[in-house]
Amino acid sequence: MSEDTQKSQGLRKERIGEVVSDCQDKTIIIRVDRKTAHKKYKKILLRSKRFHAHDEENEAKMGDVVKIVETRPLSKLKRWRLKEVIRKTGL
């Protein structure tokens, strides 16, 4: 993509998380954790959310740490696609 195209599309959100499922063809499910403070008690809480992402080459496996980027809707649940595998598991 050229810089002009990137500017016209705006900045796309990126998330880093762990692959929790790779059972489906060309689809992975990623768990993204975030830490947030409780409003009243200020205790640090761990919140997580699962994202469905498109993985064209089926390169990500369960347990890998990956970076995903926002994209147009690809199916009912897929709004993200795999950008890169940051860390492979156990190989």
N, C-alpha and C positions, 0 to 999 in steps of 0.2 A: 504494500500500500504506500502511496506517496504521502507526503506531508499535507498536501492540499486536501486529499481525500480524508485523512485522519482528522483534520480540523473541521471539515464540514459535517462529519459524523458526530463530533463531540468526543469527550473522553468516556471511554467505556470502563465500567467498574471491573475490578479484578479482585479475586478472593484466593486465598491459599488454604487448603484443607487436606484431609486424609480420605482416600478412597475407601468406602465401607462396603461397596457392592460393585461387581463387574460382571454379573450374571447375564445381563442383556447384551444383545449384539449392538455395537457402536454406541452404547450408553453406559455411563458410570454414575454412581451416586457418591457425592462428596459430603463429608461432615465438616462444617466450618465452625470452629469454636471462637467465642469472644468472651472477654472478661468485662464485667460491668459491676458497679458498686450499687448496693441496696440504697434506696433513697433515704430511708430513715436511719438504718443501723450502720451504713457504710461498709458492711461486710462485702468482700469481693466474691461475686457469684460467677460461675461458669455457665454460659448459655451456648447452645449449639443449634445449628440449622442445617438441614440437608438440602442439597441442590442436585438436580439431574443435569448432566452435561453430556454433550455430544463428543464422542471419541472415535474419529473416522477410522483410524488404523488399529483400534483395540490395543493400544500400547500400554495403557495404565492398568495395573493389577491391584488387587485388594491389599491395602496397607501402604500403598505409595503415597507420598506427599506431592500434590500437584497444584498448579496455578490454573485457574479458570477465568475466562473473560466473558462479559455480557454480550449477547448477540440477539438477533431477531428470534421470534418464536419458531422453533423447529418442530414441535409437536405439542401435545396437551401440557406436558410438564417441563419440557426442555427449553430453557431460555439462556443457557450457558454453553460454552464449548471449551474443550481442553486447549490450553495454550502451551504448556510444557510440563514435563515430569521433573520435579525438583529433586526428589530422592526416591530411589527404588528400594524395595524391601528385600532383605536377606539373600541377595544374589552375590 
